[in-house]
Amino acid sequence: MGLLDAGLPLASLFCGVACALLPDGSLVLDPSSQQEKEARAVLTFAIDSAEKKVLMASTKGSCSMEEMQQCIAAAQSAADTIFQFYRDSIRRRYSKS
């Protein structure tokens, strides 16, 4: 948001999404610190706003390729909500009251 607010030219925006894979196999987006401690893997992704491509991935722990693909899909879906928040924030900032 800072780059956008500063008026820097950007090809697209990006956001970060964290996923935790808990021992019971469930996937949690935006995990709490306690959930991260209990997780068998924590994956963090940077997602591009234009095509929802993964720009960066970081993992702590281990997971299968299928679990990683599930986390990527969940992160890409969650990114829509984050990008809508960006749009709403900028609209509020620059709209005439």
Biopython code that builds the backbone (N, CA, C, O; Angstrom):
import numpy as np
from Bio.PDB.StructureBuilder import StructureBuilder

atoms = [
    (1, "MET", "N", (0.827, -1.183, 0.000)),
    (1, "MET", "CA", (0.000, 0.000, 0.000)),
    (1, "MET", "C", (0.876, 1.255, 0.000)),
    (1, "MET", "O", (0.512, 2.261, -0.608)),
    (2, "GLY", "N", (2.003, 1.203, 0.662)),
    (2, "GLY", "CA", (2.882, 2.355, 0.717)),
    (2, "GLY", "C", (3.405, 2.743, -0.659)),
    (2, "GLY", "O", (3.476, 3.929, -0.981)),
    (3, "LEU", "N", (3.772, 1.757, -1.474)),
    (3, "LEU", "CA", (4.256, 2.042, -2.824)),
    (3, "LEU", "C", (3.158, 2.672, -3.669)),
    (3, "LEU", "O", (3.407, 3.609, -4.427)),
    (4, "LEU", "N", (1.959, 2.159, -3.534)),
    (4, "LEU", "CA", (0.818, 2.689, -4.277)),
    (4, "LEU", "C", (0.513, 4.114, -3.826)),
    (4, "LEU", "O", (0.289, 4.998, -4.653)),
    (5, "ASP", "N", (0.503, 4.329, -2.537)),
    (5, "ASP", "CA", (0.215, 5.643, -1.976)),
    (5, "ASP", "C", (1.282, 6.660, -2.376)),
    (5, "ASP", "O", (0.977, 7.841, -2.538)),
    (6, "ALA", "N", (2.522, 6.217, -2.535)),
    (6, "ALA", "CA", (3.616, 7.103, -2.921)),
    (6, "ALA", "C", (3.569, 7.459, -4.403)),
    (6, "ALA", "O", (4.313, 8.329, -4.855)),
    (7, "GLY", "N", (2.704, 6.798, -5.156)),
    (7, "GLY", "CA", (2.561, 7.105, -6.571)),
    (7, "GLY", "C", (3.612, 6.471, -7.454)),
    (7, "GLY", "O", (3.805, 6.909, -8.588)),
    (8, "LEU", "N", (4.295, 5.456, -6.967)),
    (8, "LEU", "CA", (5.293, 4.774, -7.791)),
    (8, "LEU", "C", (4.601, 3.965, -8.875)),
    (8, "LEU", "O", (3.586, 3.320, -8.612)),
    (9, "PRO", "N", (5.134, 3.990, -10.091)),
    (9, "PRO", "CA", (4.516, 3.197, -11.157)),
    (9, "PRO", "C", (4.736, 1.698, -10.905)),
    (9, "PRO", "O", (5.866, 1.250, -10.709)),
    (10, "LEU", "N", (3.660, 0.948, -10.912)),
    (10, "LEU", "CA", (3.722, -0.492, -10.672)),
    (10, "LEU", "C", (2.992, -1.219, -11.792)),
    (10, "LEU", "O", (1.929, -0.781, -12.230)),
    (11, "ALA", "N", (3.554, -2.318, -12.253)),
    (11, "ALA", "CA", (2.871, -3.131, -13.260)),
    (11, "ALA", "C", (1.627, -3.780, -12.655)),
    (11, "ALA", "O", (0.611, -3.950, -13.330)),
    (12, "SER", "N", (1.720, -4.137, -11.384)),
    (12, "SER", "CA", (0.584, -4.696, -10.655)),
    (12, "SER", "C", (0.887, -4.591, -9.166)),
    (12, "SER", "O", (2.016, -4.312, -8.763)),
    (13, "LEU", "N", (-0.122, -4.817, -8.376)),
    (13, "LEU", "CA", (0.053, -4.855, -6.926)),
    (13, "LEU", "C", (0.383, -6.277, -6.508)),
    (13, "LEU", "O", (0.299, -7.205, -7.313)),
    (14, "PHE", "N", (0.754, -6.442, -5.264)),
    (14, "PHE", "CA", (0.980, -7.775, -4.725)),
    (14, "PHE", "C", (0.568, -7.777, -3.274)),
    (14, "PHE", "O", (0.465, -6.726, -2.640)),
    (15, "CYS", "N", (0.334, -8.963, -2.756)),
    (15, "CYS", "CA", (0.011, -9.097, -1.336)),
    (15, "CYS", "C", (0.651, -10.372, -0.815)),
    (15, "CYS", "O", (1.071, -11.233, -1.587)),
    (16, "GLY", "N", (0.718, -10.478, 0.489)),
    (16, "GLY", "CA", (1.253, -11.668, 1.133)),
    (16, "GLY", "C", (0.141, -12.429, 1.831)),
    (16, "GLY", "O", (-0.747, -11.833, 2.441)),
    (17, "VAL", "N", (0.197, -13.745, 1.737)),
    (17, "VAL", "CA", (-0.785, -14.604, 2.395)),
    (17, "VAL", "C", (-0.032, -15.751, 3.067)),
    (17, "VAL", "O", (0.801, -16.406, 2.440)),
    (18, "ALA", "N", (-0.328, -15.987, 4.337)),
    (18, "ALA", "CA", (0.289, -17.090, 5.078)),
    (18, "ALA", "C", (-0.731, -18.209, 5.268)),
    (18, "ALA", "O", (-1.911, -17.954, 5.508)),
    (19, "CYS", "N", (-0.262, -19.446, 5.158)),
    (19, "CYS", "CA", (-1.088, -20.640, 5.360)),
    (19, "CYS", "C", (-0.362, -21.557, 6.342)),
    (19, "CYS", "O", (0.860, -21.690, 6.292)),
    (20, "ALA", "N", (-1.109, -22.173, 7.214)),
    (20, "ALA", "CA", (-0.529, -23.157, 8.130)),
    (20, "ALA", "C", (-1.231, -24.488, 7.918)),
    (20, "ALA", "O", (-2.454, -24.547, 7.798)),
    (21, "LEU", "N", (-0.450, -25.545, 7.873)),
    (21, "LEU", "CA", (-0.993, -26.898, 7.814)),
    (21, "LEU", "C", (-0.883, -27.486, 9.213)),
    (21, "LEU", "O", (0.214, -27.730, 9.717)),
    (22, "LEU", "N", (-2.027, -27.705, 9.825)),
    (22, "LEU", "CA", (-2.063, -28.212, 11.191)),
    (22, "LEU", "C", (-1.877, -29.726, 11.201)),
    (22, "LEU", "O", (-2.068, -30.376, 10.173)),
    (23, "PRO", "N", (-1.509, -30.291, 12.341)),
    (23, "PRO", "CA", (-1.268, -31.737, 12.422)),
    (23, "PRO", "C", (-2.476, -32.591, 12.009)),
    (23, "PRO", "O", (-2.306, -33.719, 11.547)),
    (24, "ASP", "N", (-3.695, -32.057, 12.175)),
    (24, "ASP", "CA", (-4.882, -32.828, 11.789)),
    (24, "ASP", "C", (-5.169, -32.754, 10.291)),
    (24, "ASP", "O", (-6.150, -33.331, 9.820)),
    (25, "GLY", "N", (-4.311, -32.040, 9.532)),
    (25, "GLY", "CA", (-4.477, -31.947, 8.086)),
    (25, "GLY", "C", (-5.246, -30.729, 7.625)),
    (25, "GLY", "O", (-5.361, -30.495, 6.422)),
    (26, "SER", "N", (-5.778, -29.941, 8.558)),
    (26, "SER", "CA", (-6.539, -28.761, 8.152)),
    (26, "SER", "C", (-5.601, -27.629, 7.755)),
    (26, "SER", "O", (-4.451, -27.563, 8.188)),
    (27, "LEU", "N", (-6.124, -26.751, 6.924)),
    (27, "LEU", "CA", (-5.388, -25.612, 6.411)),
    (27, "LEU", "C", (-5.979, -24.349, 7.028)),
    (27, "LEU", "O", (-7.198, -24.171, 7.030)),
    (28, "VAL", "N", (-5.125, -23.472, 7.549)),
    (28, "VAL", "CA", (-5.574, -22.233, 8.171)),
    (28, "VAL", "C", (-4.889, -21.070, 7.475)),
    (28, "VAL", "O", (-3.663, -21.036, 7.373)),
    (29, "LEU", "N", (-5.685, -20.111, 6.994)),
    (29, "LEU", "CA", (-5.135, -18.884, 6.424)),
    (29, "LEU", "C", (-4.927, -17.866, 7.534)),
    (29, "LEU", "O", (-5.688, -17.836, 8.500)),
    (30, "ASP", "N", (-3.913, -17.040, 7.404)),
    (30, "ASP", "CA", (-3.584, -16.013, 8.390)),
    (30, "ASP", "C", (-3.545, -16.604, 9.800)),
    (30, "ASP", "O", (-4.288, -16.168, 10.679)),
    (31, "PRO", "N", (-2.679, -17.595, 10.013)),
    (31, "PRO", "CA", (-2.646, -18.277, 11.311)),
    (31, "PRO", "C", (-2.152, -17.388, 12.437)),
    (31, "PRO", "O", (-1.356, -16.473, 12.226)),
    (32, "SER", "N", (-2.636, -17.671, 13.629)),
    (32, "SER", "CA", (-2.141, -16.986, 14.831)),
    (32, "SER", "C", (-0.748, -17.530, 15.157)),
    (32, "SER", "O", (-0.323, -18.533, 14.585)),
    (33, "SER", "N", (-0.050, -16.877, 16.061)),
    (33, "SER", "CA", (1.285, -17.356, 16.431)),
    (33, "SER", "C", (1.201, -18.737, 17.073)),
    (33, "SER", "O", (2.090, -19.566, 16.878)),
    (34, "GLN", "N", (0.139, -18.991, 17.837)),
    (34, "GLN", "CA", (-0.044, -20.311, 18.438)),
    (34, "GLN", "C", (-0.263, -21.378, 17.369)),
    (34, "GLN", "O", (0.301, -22.469, 17.455)),
    (35, "GLN", "N", (-1.076, -21.068, 16.364)),
    (35, "GLN", "CA", (-1.305, -22.011, 15.275)),
    (35, "GLN", "C", (-0.020, -22.264, 14.493)),
    (35, "GLN", "O", (0.225, -23.388, 14.056)),
    (36, "GLU", "N", (0.794, -21.242, 14.314)),
    (36, "GLU", "CA", (2.072, -21.429, 13.626)),
    (36, "GLU", "C", (2.996, -22.350, 14.412)),
    (36, "GLU", "O", (3.692, -23.178, 13.825)),
    (37, "LYS", "N", (3.008, -22.213, 15.732)),
    (37, "LYS", "CA", (3.847, -23.078, 16.573)),
    (37, "LYS", "C", (3.411, -24.531, 16.475)),
    (37, "LYS", "O", (4.247, -25.435, 16.459)),
    (38, "GLU", "N", (2.092, -24.759, 16.409)),
    (38, "GLU", "CA", (1.554, -26.122, 16.356)),
    (38, "GLU", "C", (1.597, -26.736, 14.958)),
    (38, "GLU", "O", (1.509, -27.956, 14.814)),
    (39, "ALA", "N", (1.730, -25.909, 13.940)),
    (39, "ALA", "CA", (1.658, -26.378, 12.552)),
    (39, "ALA", "C", (2.846, -27.248, 12.188)),
    (39, "ALA", "O", (3.951, -27.073, 12.702)),
    (40, "ARG", "N", (2.592, -28.190, 11.288)),
    (40, "ARG", "CA", (3.708, -28.986, 10.781)),
    (40, "ARG", "C", (4.363, -28.304, 9.592)),
    (40, "ARG", "O", (5.474, -28.661, 9.200)),
    (41, "ALA", "N", (3.664, -27.306, 9.007)),
    (41, "ALA", "CA", (4.247, -26.493, 7.939)),
    (41, "ALA", "C", (3.538, -25.144, 7.891)),
    (41, "ALA", "O", (2.326, -25.052, 8.082)),
    (42, "VAL", "N", (4.319, -24.107, 7.632)),
    (42, "VAL", "CA", (3.775, -22.761, 7.420)),
    (42, "VAL", "C", (4.310, -22.295, 6.073)),
    (42, "VAL", "O", (5.519, -22.285, 5.841)),
    (43, "LEU", "N", (3.406, -21.913, 5.198)),
    (43, "LEU", "CA", (3.771, -21.464, 3.858)),
    (43, "LEU", "C", (3.319, -20.017, 3.691)),
    (43, "LEU", "O", (2.195, -19.665, 4.049)),
    (44, "THR", "N", (4.200, -19.184, 3.148)),
    (44, "THR", "CA", (3.888, -17.782, 2.907)),
    (44, "THR", "C", (4.095, -17.500, 1.430)),
    (44, "THR", "O", (5.114, -17.872, 0.848)),
    (45, "PHE", "N", (3.111, -16.836, 0.830)),
    (45, "PHE", "CA", (3.140, -16.554, -0.600)),
    (45, "PHE", "C", (2.972, -15.068, -0.858)),
    (45, "PHE", "O", (2.263, -14.382, -0.122)),
    (46, "ALA", "N", (3.623, -14.570, -1.903)),
    (46, "ALA", "CA", (3.349, -13.243, -2.451)),
    (46, "ALA", "C", (2.575, -13.487, -3.740)),
    (46, "ALA", "O", (3.023, -14.232, -4.612)),
    (47, "ILE", "N", (1.411, -12.853, -3.852)),
    (47, "ILE", "CA", (0.515, -13.077, -4.983)),
    (47, "ILE", "C", (0.378, -11.783, -5.781)),
    (47, "ILE", "O", (0.193, -10.707, -5.212)),
    (48, "ASP", "N", (0.471, -11.899, -7.100)),
    (48, "ASP", "CA", (0.333, -10.784, -8.038)),
    (48, "ASP", "C", (-1.148, -10.482, -8.257)),
    (48, "ASP", "O", (-1.962, -11.401, -8.346)),
    (49, "SER", "N", (-1.503, -9.188, -8.344)),
    (49, "SER", "CA", (-2.910, -8.821, -8.502)),
    (49, "SER", "C", (-3.427, -9.008, -9.932)),
    (49, "SER", "O", (-4.622, -9.231, -10.126)),
    (50, "ALA", "N", (-2.565, -8.924, -10.910)),
    (50, "ALA", "CA", (-3.015, -8.974, -12.305)),
    (50, "ALA", "C", (-3.458, -10.372, -12.728)),
    (50, "ALA", "O", (-4.536, -10.538, -13.297)),
    (51, "GLU", "N", (-2.638, -11.361, -12.455)),
    (51, "GLU", "CA", (-2.936, -12.715, -12.919)),
    (51, "GLU", "C", (-2.980, -13.743, -11.786)),
    (51, "GLU", "O", (-3.097, -14.941, -12.045)),
    (52, "LYS", "N", (-2.888, -13.294, -10.553)),
    (52, "LYS", "CA", (-2.892, -14.161, -9.363)),
    (52, "LYS", "C", (-1.733, -15.164, -9.384)),
    (52, "LYS", "O", (-1.838, -16.265, -8.844)),
    (53, "LYS", "N", (-0.627, -14.759, -10.020)),
    (53, "LYS", "CA", (0.559, -15.613, -10.056)),
    (53, "LYS", "C", (1.276, -15.560, -8.717)),
    (53, "LYS", "O", (1.220, -14.554, -8.009)),
    (54, "VAL", "N", (1.946, -16.645, -8.380)),
    (54, "VAL", "CA", (2.777, -16.688, -7.175)),
    (54, "VAL", "C", (4.114, -16.051, -7.522)),
    (54, "VAL", "O", (4.844, -16.541, -8.384)),
    (55, "LEU", "N", (4.425, -14.957, -6.844)),
    (55, "LEU", "CA", (5.689, -14.258, -7.075)),
    (55, "LEU", "C", (6.800, -14.783, -6.190)),
    (55, "LEU", "O", (7.972, -14.740, -6.563)),
    (56, "MET", "N", (6.428, -15.285, -5.001)),
    (56, "MET", "CA", (7.394, -15.748, -4.027)),
    (56, "MET", "C", (6.717, -16.777, -3.138)),
    (56, "MET", "O", (5.524, -16.675, -2.850)),
    (57, "ALA", "N", (7.471, -17.748, -2.715)),
    (57, "ALA", "CA", (6.971, -18.735, -1.750)),
    (57, "ALA", "C", (8.066, -19.016, -0.732)),
    (57, "ALA", "O", (9.242, -19.143, -1.072)),
    (58, "SER", "N", (7.648, -19.107, 0.521)),
    (58, "SER", "CA", (8.564, -19.436, 1.602)),
    (58, "SER", "C", (7.886, -20.504, 2.450)),
    (58, "SER", "O", (6.700, -20.396, 2.764)),
    (59, "THR", "N", (8.631, -21.522, 2.815)),
    (59, "THR", "CA", (8.051, -22.588, 3.632)),
    (59, "THR", "C", (8.905, -22.844, 4.865)),
    (59, "THR", "O", (10.126, -22.692, 4.854)),
    (60, "LYS", "N", (8.218, -23.234, 5.915)),
    (60, "LYS", "CA", (8.879, -23.676, 7.137)),
    (60, "LYS", "C", (8.183, -24.977, 7.516)),
    (60, "LYS", "O", (6.977, -24.982, 7.766)),
    (61, "GLY", "N", (8.911, -26.056, 7.560)),
    (61, "GLY", "CA", (8.326, -27.364, 7.798)),
    (61, "GLY", "C", (8.230, -28.132, 6.494)),
    (61, "GLY", "O", (8.825, -27.746, 5.487)),
    (62, "SER", "N", (7.481, -29.217, 6.520)),
    (62, "SER", "CA", (7.365, -30.032, 5.308)),
    (62, "SER", "C", (5.907, -30.308, 4.983)),
    (62, "SER", "O", (5.047, -30.397, 5.859)),
    (63, "CYS", "N", (5.665, -30.440, 3.676)),
    (63, "CYS", "CA", (4.325, -30.759, 3.187)),
    (63, "CYS", "C", (4.469, -31.460, 1.848)),
    (63, "CYS", "O", (5.525, -31.416, 1.218)),
    (64, "SER", "N", (3.404, -32.101, 1.427)),
    (64, "SER", "CA", (3.418, -32.783, 0.135)),
    (64, "SER", "C", (3.163, -31.764, -0.971)),
    (64, "SER", "O", (2.737, -30.641, -0.702)),
    (65, "MET", "N", (3.421, -32.154, -2.194)),
    (65, "MET", "CA", (3.169, -31.290, -3.341)),
    (65, "MET", "C", (1.675, -30.968, -3.445)),
    (65, "MET", "O", (1.304, -29.848, -3.798)),
    (66, "GLU", "N", (0.827, -31.941, -3.140)),
    (66, "GLU", "CA", (-0.623, -31.720, -3.189)),
    (66, "GLU", "C", (-1.053, -30.687, -2.143)),
    (66, "GLU", "O", (-1.891, -29.829, -2.417)),
    (67, "GLU", "N", (-0.474, -30.777, -0.947)),
    (67, "GLU", "CA", (-0.803, -29.808, 0.101)),
    (67, "GLU", "C", (-0.327, -28.414, -0.284)),
    (67, "GLU", "O", (-1.004, -27.424, -0.009)),
    (68, "MET", "N", (0.836, -28.339, -0.919)),
    (68, "MET", "CA", (1.334, -27.042, -1.361)),
    (68, "MET", "C", (0.392, -26.446, -2.411)),
    (68, "MET", "O", (0.108, -25.248, -2.380)),
    (69, "GLN", "N", (-0.086, -27.270, -3.330)),
    (69, "GLN", "CA", (-1.021, -26.788, -4.347)),
    (69, "GLN", "C", (-2.333, -26.309, -3.707)),
    (69, "GLN", "O", (-2.916, -25.321, -4.152)),
    (70, "GLN", "N", (-2.793, -27.006, -2.668)),
    (70, "GLN", "CA", (-3.998, -26.577, -1.952)),
    (70, "GLN", "C", (-3.759, -25.221, -1.284)),
    (70, "GLN", "O", (-4.631, -24.352, -1.307)),
    (71, "CYS", "N", (-2.593, -25.044, -0.697)),
    (71, "CYS", "CA", (-2.264, -23.769, -0.049)),
    (71, "CYS", "C", (-2.177, -22.641, -1.075)),
    (71, "CYS", "O", (-2.637, -21.529, -0.813)),
    (72, "ILE", "N", (-1.595, -22.916, -2.228)),
    (72, "ILE", "CA", (-1.506, -21.894, -3.278)),
    (72, "ILE", "C", (-2.905, -21.484, -3.726)),
    (72, "ILE", "O", (-3.188, -20.294, -3.867)),
    (73, "ALA", "N", (-3.778, -22.460, -3.948)),
    (73, "ALA", "CA", (-5.146, -22.158, -4.376)),
    (73, "ALA", "C", (-5.876, -21.330, -3.314)),
    (73, "ALA", "O", (-6.586, -20.381, -3.646)),
    (74, "ALA", "N", (-5.704, -21.688, -2.047)),
    (74, "ALA", "CA", (-6.351, -20.944, -0.958)),
    (74, "ALA", "C", (-5.782, -19.525, -0.874)),
    (74, "ALA", "O", (-6.527, -18.571, -0.648)),
    (75, "ALA", "N", (-4.475, -19.385, -1.053)),
    (75, "ALA", "CA", (-3.839, -18.067, -1.002)),
    (75, "ALA", "C", (-4.304, -17.195, -2.167)),
    (75, "ALA", "O", (-4.551, -16.003, -1.985)),
    (76, "GLN", "N", (-4.423, -17.769, -3.344)),
    (76, "GLN", "CA", (-4.894, -17.009, -4.501)),
    (76, "GLN", "C", (-6.333, -16.549, -4.289)),
    (76, "GLN", "O", (-6.689, -15.431, -4.662)),
    (77, "SER", "N", (-7.149, -17.393, -3.703)),
    (77, "SER", "CA", (-8.532, -17.021, -3.407)),
    (77, "SER", "C", (-8.588, -15.916, -2.349)),
    (77, "SER", "O", (-9.359, -14.966, -2.483)),
    (78, "ALA", "N", (-7.785, -16.037, -1.315)),
    (78, "ALA", "CA", (-7.747, -15.023, -0.248)),
    (78, "ALA", "C", (-7.216, -13.695, -0.774)),
    (78, "ALA", "O", (-7.601, -12.636, -0.279)),
    (79, "ALA", "N", (-6.345, -13.741, -1.764)),
    (79, "ALA", "CA", (-5.773, -12.523, -2.330)),
    (79, "ALA", "C", (-6.862, -11.619, -2.906)),
    (79, "ALA", "O", (-6.726, -10.396, -2.869)),
    (80, "ASP", "N", (-7.936, -12.198, -3.436)),
    (80, "ASP", "CA", (-9.038, -11.388, -3.959)),
    (80, "ASP", "C", (-9.590, -10.453, -2.891)),
    (80, "ASP", "O", (-9.869, -9.285, -3.163)),
    (81, "THR", "N", (-9.746, -10.965, -1.687)),
    (81, "THR", "CA", (-10.253, -10.160, -0.575)),
    (81, "THR", "C", (-9.265, -9.049, -0.216)),
    (81, "THR", "O", (-9.667, -7.918, 0.060)),
    (82, "ILE", "N", (-7.990, -9.371, -0.221)),
    (82, "ILE", "CA", (-6.965, -8.372, 0.109)),
    (82, "ILE", "C", (-6.921, -7.278, -0.950)),
    (82, "ILE", "O", (-6.817, -6.098, -0.615)),
    (83, "PHE", "N", (-6.999, -7.659, -2.233)),
    (83, "PHE", "CA", (-6.973, -6.657, -3.295)),
    (83, "PHE", "C", (-8.225, -5.781, -3.261)),
    (83, "PHE", "O", (-8.157, -4.599, -3.597)),
    (84, "GLN", "N", (-9.357, -6.339, -2.862)),
    (84, "GLN", "CA", (-10.567, -5.533, -2.699)),
    (84, "GLN", "C", (-10.373, -4.526, -1.565)),
    (84, "GLN", "O", (-10.813, -3.380, -1.667)),
    (85, "PHE", "N", (-9.719, -4.949, -0.496)),
    (85, "PHE", "CA", (-9.393, -4.038, 0.603)),
    (85, "PHE", "C", (-8.509, -2.898, 0.105)),
    (85, "PHE", "O", (-8.731, -1.743, 0.469)),
    (86, "TYR", "N", (-7.502, -3.210, -0.730)),
    (86, "TYR", "CA", (-6.648, -2.176, -1.308)),
    (86, "TYR", "C", (-7.495, -1.159, -2.071)),
    (86, "TYR", "O", (-7.360, 0.049, -1.877)),
    (87, "ARG", "N", (-8.381, -1.674, -2.955)),
    (87, "ARG", "CA", (-9.209, -0.784, -3.768)),
    (87, "ARG", "C", (-10.091, 0.104, -2.889)),
    (87, "ARG", "O", (-10.195, 1.310, -3.114)),
    (88, "ASP", "N", (-10.719, -0.503, -1.895)),
    (88, "ASP", "CA", (-11.596, 0.260, -1.005)),
    (88, "ASP", "C", (-10.821, 1.322, -0.234)),
    (88, "ASP", "O", (-11.305, 2.440, -0.057)),
    (89, "SER", "N", (-9.630, 0.980, 0.222)),
    (89, "SER", "CA", (-8.808, 1.926, 0.982)),
    (89, "SER", "C", (-8.398, 3.113, 0.128)),
    (89, "SER", "O", (-8.476, 4.258, 0.573)),
    (90, "ILE", "N", (-7.965, 2.848, -1.087)),
    (90, "ILE", "CA", (-7.549, 3.925, -1.987)),
    (90, "ILE", "C", (-8.752, 4.779, -2.374)),
    (90, "ILE", "O", (-8.650, 6.004, -2.445)),
    (91, "ARG", "N", (-9.877, 4.141, -2.622)),
    (91, "ARG", "CA", (-11.096, 4.877, -2.968)),
    (91, "ARG", "C", (-11.487, 5.824, -1.831)),
    (91, "ARG", "O", (-11.822, 6.983, -2.077)),
    (92, "ARG", "N", (-11.444, 5.341, -0.599)),
    (92, "ARG", "CA", (-11.781, 6.194, 0.552)),
    (92, "ARG", "C", (-10.788, 7.342, 0.701)),
    (92, "ARG", "O", (-11.173, 8.467, 1.018)),
    (93, "ARG", "N", (-9.528, 7.055, 0.474)),
    (93, "ARG", "CA", (-8.493, 8.069, 0.662)),
    (93, "ARG", "C", (-8.633, 9.202, -0.341)),
    (93, "ARG", "O", (-8.447, 10.367, 0.010)),
    (94, "TYR", "N", (-8.957, 8.875, -1.578)),
    (94, "TYR", "CA", (-8.972, 9.880, -2.630)),
    (94, "TYR", "C", (-10.361, 10.338, -3.048)),
    (94, "TYR", "O", (-10.474, 11.167, -3.950)),
    (95, "SER", "N", (-11.400, 9.842, -2.443)),
    (95, "SER", "CA", (-12.746, 10.300, -2.797)),
    (95, "SER", "C", (-13.018, 11.639, -2.131)),
    (95, "SER", "O", (-12.494, 11.942, -1.059)),
    (96, "LYS", "N", (-13.834, 12.415, -2.779)),
    (96, "LYS", "CA", (-14.211, 13.718, -2.209)),
    (96, "LYS", "C", (-15.336, 13.496, -1.232)),
    (96, "LYS", "O", (-16.334, 12.858, -1.564)),
    (97, "SER", "N", (-15.187, 14.015, -0.031)),
    (97, "SER", "CA", (-16.188, 13.832, 1.010)),
    (97, "SER", "C", (-17.271, 14.870, 0.924)),
    (97, "SER", "O", (-18.200, 14.862, 1.732)),
]
sb = StructureBuilder()
sb.init_structure("model")
sb.init_model(0)
sb.init_chain("A")
sb.init_seg("    ")
for serial, (resi, resn, name, xyz) in enumerate(atoms, 1):
    if name == "N":
        sb.init_residue(resn, " ", resi, " ")
    sb.init_atom(name, np.array(xyz, "f"), 0.0, 1.0, " ", f" {name:<3s}", serial, name[0])
structure = sb.get_structure()
